[in-house]
Amino acid sequence: MSGSSAHIGGAPQKRGEKRKRGPTSFRKSKKLFRKAGFESRLRYELDGGKSDKAGEGYRYGYRLMWVAAAEKMKQLKMPKVGSFDENNGHGGVIWGWKRECTMSDNKAKQILLACAQSKKLSLPQMQMVRRSMAYAWQLLGKDSEDKDNFPSIKRVWRVVKQQGCPQSLTTTLPTIIPTPDQLKKAFNSTWNPTRKLSFLESVVGRRAAADIFLAGSRSKEDVDRLKKSRVHQVNFAAGWMRTQFKGGRAKLIGQKKGGRDWWMWNVCWCPGGKHQRVNPRAPFCLDAKGNPRTGKAPFEERCILAGFEFSSMFAGDKSKWRRYPNVLKGKRNGGRYGNSNVGPVVELAIEWLLDQGVGDRDQPFSSNSGRKALAGMLTFLNVIFEEGFEMHADLPSTWIDHYQPGCIQANANFRRRKQSTDPGVATRALRRFGQFFGLGATAPVRQLSLLERQNDMLLRHHGYRQQANQLLLGMNPTVPVKKEKKEEEKMGDP
């Protein structure tokens, strides 16, 4: 997982220097490997003097190569993003040592030309690709005062200037959004020893994915408020919990800013909807890597409420509970949560989805696709605006115009701007999601009139139980088509 937890044993802290809170950067976490030669030791010192921003540019450029010239990258057998040494100063996203770098002058010119011909990248993005190639040239130890990149790059760059690039390709609109079926598969999955993420990382990753892709939290503003929050309310008997957004609902300006209280709700997804408390000894069942020694989760991990109860056991005092605690690694401190937060929460959420076999690692889900994913769930289950409002908080005009066209309003005069404090109202849509996933309470949350109850009874009486449940969930029922067998008449000779 790239950049999601602090690295123990990175660059030593200078005496008298105040350590910044939060996870260690990729650059500072770079560690020399055994028997490192002169070039590696020199690169270690040179990269240590660069800024974190420079490293971000190198990683971004390499990702763009895979976006614009994926087939050429595969043809040249270039390593995929995230397949490198995690201690190379880039978290394993791209190469960071000479022994990892497989770029050559011949490969560089072919990839750059393929990127230019794809017409997928703007000029600034093409420049980031070129900069990433220059970093590969540095790793190979060939940089000098008169040459800062592969010899053929300058010649191919003329094509970029002559053909031109799209004027504007930058957009804030998400392009790759998880579907309801993909989310159902992910949240029904459980951890096993073959996963890339450790069990501790998976517990927080599941929570992060639920907050972003089920509740529609914005990956920066909303998540940051949840990160900083230390206000949590838990009711295990009733099967719900909530975390307060620090500073209230986001996207408010002027006098309204910080003046509207808002909470992130979760409900119990244990079998039958009755919460199964986590054994207090569960944290002691883990090894130094943060995985269960038996290879099996010590609690019902699919329940977000149980996952929060488990992670909070490491903090002790309630005032120290965090929604996204980081995972400590190493023989000395490994196998537990730390006292800080994970890095980019949305990266952990996307990585968790990929770990469940959902999505494409070469083209992962858009980091800003959370609200679109929520809109997709609400549309799929035909959830009315009033129920979805408790999660997204937008006005009807904003939500319907930008996220969920055709959304149904039961009350055309609905103008409430505050979130309900009634758990039954605030979590109604979320419980519907759980029922679609097959998690938590099995009885659909829907009030029925006398006529609707009679129709429901008739459907079940005639053997359409599955279709009746789908109707109550708001889905379009999958009615089986009966095929009649027809006997063919045999024609005899006249």
N, C-alpha and C positions, 0 to 999 in steps of 0.2 A: 504494500500500500504506500503510495507516494506521499511523503510529507505529512503523515497523519499522527505521528507520535514523536516525542522527544527522544533523541538518540543519546544513550548513556555511553560515556567514554569517548566523546568527541574531543575537539580542541580544548586544551586546558584554559581555565579562566585566569586572567591576570590578577595578581594581588591588588586589592583595593578597587578593582573594577566591579561595578554593580551589574549583576547578571539580569538581562531582560527576561521578563516573564514570557511564558509560552514555549512552544517546541523549538528545538535547535534547528537552524536552517540547514539545508542540504550542504552548503559550502562549509559550514563549521563542523559538520558531522563526517567530513572526509577523513578516512584513516588509511595509512600506508599498509600495504600487504607485506607479508613476510618475503624477505630476500628482494626487496624492491631495488631496482637498479638506479643509475644516475638519472636517466630521463624521467623516471617515475617520481623520484625524490625532488627533482627540479620542478616538475609539473605540480607537485603537492604545494611547494612554496609559491609558485606563480599564481595558482588558482586561489590560494589563501588571501592574496592581495586584491582579488577582484570583488566586485559588488555582487550581492544576491540578484540584482536586476540583470546583470550580464548572464548569469547562469540561467535565469528564466528565459532570456532571449535564445540561448543555445537550444534549450529544450523545446521551445515553441517552434523554432525553425525545423527541428527534426520531425516534430509532429506534423508540420505542414507538408513535409516531403511525403509522408504516408497518406495525407489527405489528397494531394494533387497528383501524385505519381505512384500510387500503391502497386500497380502491376509492374512497373519498372523496378521498384524497390524489391519486390518478390523475385523478379527475374535475376537481379544482381545479388540475390541472397543477402540482403541487408538485414541486420537484426531488428526485431520488432521493438516498439516502444515499451519500456519496462522490463526488458530481458537482460539487463546488465547488472554489474556488481552494485548492491545497494549501499555500499560504503565508498562509492567513487566520487562523492561530492554532488551527485545529481539524483540520489535516491534510487539509482538503477533505471531511471527514465531513459537516459542516453549514455553513451560512453563517457568515461572520465579518465581512463588510462590508455596509454599507447597500445597495450596488449589487447584491449577491447576494440580498438578502432579498425574497422575494415574498409574505410573509405580510401579511394585512390583517385588519381587524376582522371582516369578513364571513367570510373563510376560517377565521379562528381559532375563531369560535363554531361553525361547521359541523363542523370537525375535532374539537373538544372534545366536542361532543354525540355524534358518531359513535363516539368512543372510549368514552364512558360507556354508550351503548346496546349496544356490542359485548359487554360483560360479560367482557372478556378481561383487564382490568387491575385490580389491587388499588388501594386508596386511595393508598398511597405511590407507586405507579406513575403514577396519575392526577396526583398532585402534581408528579411529575417532568415530565409533559407540560405542565402549567400553567407550570412554571418555565422550560421551554424556550421557551414562547410569550412569557413575560416578557422573555427575552433578545432575541427578535425585535423586541419593542416598543422595547427599548433601542437596537438597531441602527438603527431608523428615526428615532432621535433624539427620541422623544416621551415619554421617561420624565421624570418630575418628582417633586417631594416628595409630591404628593397622588395621583398616578396612576402605578402601576408595571406595568400590563398593559393589554391591549386592553379598551375599555369593556364589551364584551359578555361577557367572561370571567366576571365576577362574577355575572351573571344566569344563565349556563349552569351555573355551579358549584352552584347550588341543586339542579339536577337530579341531580348527582352525589351530593349529600348525601341527597336524598329517596329516590332509587332504591337507594342503597347499592351497594357493590362486593363482589366475592367476598372472603370472609374471608382466605383464604390461597391465593395462586397461586404463591408462590415454591417452587421445587423444584430439587434438585440433579440430578435425573434428566435425561439428555439426551433431546431430542425429535426432532432431525433428525440422522440418522446415515448416513454414506456406506456404500453397499452394495458387495459384492465386485465387481460389474460396473462400478460407477462408479470404484472404485479401479483396476481393470484399465485402463479407458480413460485415467485420469489418468497412471498410471505408464508407459504406452506412448506418451504424447504427448511431443513435443519442442518446444523453443523456436523461435519465429520472430519476425521484426520486428514483427508485428502485436500481439504480446502486450502486456499492460499492464505487467507486471513486466519489468525489465531482465534480461539473461542472468545477470548476477552474482546478482541477487535470486532468480532462478528456480532456480539451482543449490542455494542454501541452503534455499529453500522446498521443494524436492523432498525434501531430507534431513529437514527438519522434519516434513513430512507423513508420511514413512515412519516416523519415530520415534513420532509420535503415533497415526496411524490404522492403521499396520501392526503396530507393536510394542506399542501400548497404553500408552504413557507418559502419566502424568497431566500435564495442561497446566501445572501450577504446580510441584508438588513435584519430580517426576521431571525435568522440563525444566530447572528451576533447577539441579539437581545436574549435569546434563549441560552446562549453560552454564558453570558454574564449573570444570569438569574440564579439566585439562591433561595427563591421562594417556591416551594412545592407543597401541594396538598394531596394526601393519599387517603383513600377510603377502600381498604381491602375487602371489607364486608360487602360494600355496594359494588365493588369491581370497577373503580375508576381512579384516575389521578390527573393532576393538571400542574403545569409549570407556568409561572407568570412571565410574560415578556417584560424585561427590564426597560422601563421607559414607556411602557404601553404599546399600543398598536403603532406600527410604522406607517410611513407615507402621510403623516399629518403635518401641517405647517401652521405658522402663526400662533395664535393663542391656543389652538387645539393641540399643538405638539406636546406629547407626553401626558395629555389629559384624558386619554381613553384607555381604560384598563382592558387587557386582553390576555387570554390564557391558551396554552397548548394542552389539549385534552387527550387522554388515552383511556381505553377501556380494556377490561380483561378479555383475553382470547384463549383462556384455558378451556379444555373440553367441557361442554355443557354450560359454559358461561359462569361457573362458580370458581372463584380464584383459588388456586393451590399455592399456599404460602411456600416461600423458598426456605429450605433447611438452613439454619444459621451456620452450619458447618460446610456449606457449599463452597465458600472461598478457599477452604483448605484441601479441596479435591483437585487442585490444579498443579501442574508442574511449572518449571521455570520459564517455559515458553507461553504460559497462559492457556494451556489446553488441559482438559480433564484427563486424569491418569488412566481412567477406564475407557477413554475414547467416546464416552457418552455424556451428554449434557446433564448436569446435576439438578435441573429443574425444567419446566415447560418453557423452553426458550422462545417458542413462537408467540408467547404472550408478552407484549411490550411492557405491561405492568410488572410482570415477574422479572423481566430483564432489568428494569429500573430498581426494583427491590434488591436484586442481586448486586448490582454495581454500587449501590449506596452502602452496602455492608462494609466496603473497603474504606469509606470515608469516616464512618463512625458518627460523629456529631452531625445533626441535621443541617446545621448552618454551612457545612462543607459539601453538601450534596451537589453534584454537577450533572447536567444533562448529557454532556459529552466528555467524560473524563478520558485522559490519555492513558495509554498502556505502557507500562515500564517493561524494558527488556534487559536481558543480561542475567548472568548467573547469580549476581548478588541481590538485585532488586526485581528480577523478572517474576512474572506470574501474578501481578496485581495491577490495580489502577493507581495512577499518580495523583498529584495535587494540582495539575493544570489541565487544560483542555486539549483536544486533538487539534490538528492544524485545520486546513480547509475542510469543513464538515461535508460539503457537497462532494468532494473527491472521495471521502470515505463511503458516502451513501452510494455513489456510482460504482465504486469498487466492490461494495457488498452485493449489489445487484449482479455484477459480472461473476462474482464468486458463486452465486446461486445458479449460474448457467443462463442468465437473462441478459440479452444485449450482445453487442459485438465489440470486442476489445479494440479492434482497429478503428471503429467508429462508435465510440461510447455515447451514452445519452447526453444531451445538452445540459450544461450545468444550470441553466435557467429555465428548465422545462417543468419545474415542480407544479406551477399553477395550471399549466396546460394538462399535466397528468391528472390533477385533481378534477379539472373540467371534464376530462375524458371519462373518469369514474362516475361523476355525477350524471353525465349524459347517458352512459351505458345503463345505469340503474334507474334512469328517469327520476332522479331526486329533484324535488321542487326547490326553487330559489331560496325560500325561507329556511330550509334545513341546511343547505350548502353555505348560507351566509355565516353560520356559526363558525365556519372554518376559514373562509377567505376574506370576510369583512368588507367587501366592496359594495358600492351602490348598484342597484339593478342595471342602470345604464352602462356603467363601467364594466361590470362582469359579463353581461350579455353581449355587449358590442365587441369586447376584446378577447374573451376567453371561451364563453359558452353560448354561441348563437342558438336561438330557439329554446333557451331555458324557460321552463314554465313557472309562472308566478301564481300561487294559489290566491294571493291577496294583492291586487294591483296597487293598493295604497300602502303597501309595506315600506316604511321608511325608517325603521329602527336602526340606530347606529351603534348601539351597545350590545355586547355579547351577553347571552342569557347566562344567569348564574345557576339555573336549574340543570343538573347533570343529564336528566332525561331529554331535555331540549337541545342542550349543547352537543351531545354525543349521538344524536339520532342518525345522522348521515354516517358517522364513523362506525356505528353498530351495523348499519346496512352493508358497509364494506366488509366487515368481519363475516357477516352471514354469507355474502357472495363468495368469500374465500373458504367458507366452511369452518371458520374458527369462532370460538366463543359461543354465545347463546344461539340456539337453533331456531327459536320461534321468530318469524319475521316481525320487525317493528313497524306495524301499520294498523291504524284503526279502520274497522270495516263497518259499513251500514248493515242493516238486516238483510237486504237483498244481496249484498256482496258476500255475506257469510253463507247465505243459502247457495249461491253459485259456487263458492269455494267448496262447500260440502258435496255438491253434485259432481264436481270435477274429481274429487278424491274418491268418491263412491265408484266412479267409472274407471278408476285405475290411472288417473292423470295426476298423481301426487307430485311428481317432479315438475310438471308444467304449472301446477297450482302454486308451488313454492316460488317458481320463477316469476310468475305474475305478481305475487306479493312483494318480491324484491324489486319489481319495476322492470324486469327484463322481458324481452320478447320471447315467449315460450317456444320451445322446439317441439312442435307437435309431430309425432311420427306419422308417416304416410303409409296407409295400408295398401298393399298391392294385391289386386284380385288375380287369381289364377284363371286363365282362360284355356279351355280345352280346344285343341285344333281338330277340325273335322277332316277326316281322311277321305279324299276323293277317289272313288273307284273308277276303273275303266268303263266307258260307256258300253 
